[in-house]
Amino acid sequence: MARWTAVIAAVLALALPARAQSGDPWLGEDKALHCAAAALLAGGGFALASLLLESQAGRLGVGAALAVGAGIGKELWDERSGGDPSFRDLTWDAVGAVIGLVAGWGIVAALDASSAEDQAATARPGAGEAAGDSISDQLFPAR
């Protein structure tokens, strides 16, 4: 928890630069793009890591590293190519990363719970639904 607190504090400190950024509004169109791209990268990274890692912390780390790394890379590219690097963009990258990680975690948790319920129902003959009551039985009735 202390590590995440330090990361959040660093992002917020970087998001509040000493000089004003009048040409970089907090709610500009590019901020929505940063947030959405980071959410997709973080959620996708979490989902792919779920195929390889059992550890939730490892999955979260992969998703976060992918999203935040891409955001930092984009801002470094802007700085080197004459663009306009922005700490506000990085802030929206962090927000998007959190959204993507929460969404990815929720989806995987729901799938894991559904799988556990299916395994428990098949492990106990006669337990659960009566024949013909399950969704698969209704969609694909025995002939």
Secondary structure as UniProt FT lines:
FT   HELIX           2..15
FT   TURN            22..23
FT   TURN            26..27
FT   HELIX           29..52
FT   HELIX           56..80
FT   TURN            81..82
FT   HELIX           87..123
FT   TURN            125..126
FT   TURN            131..132
FT   HELIX           135..139
//
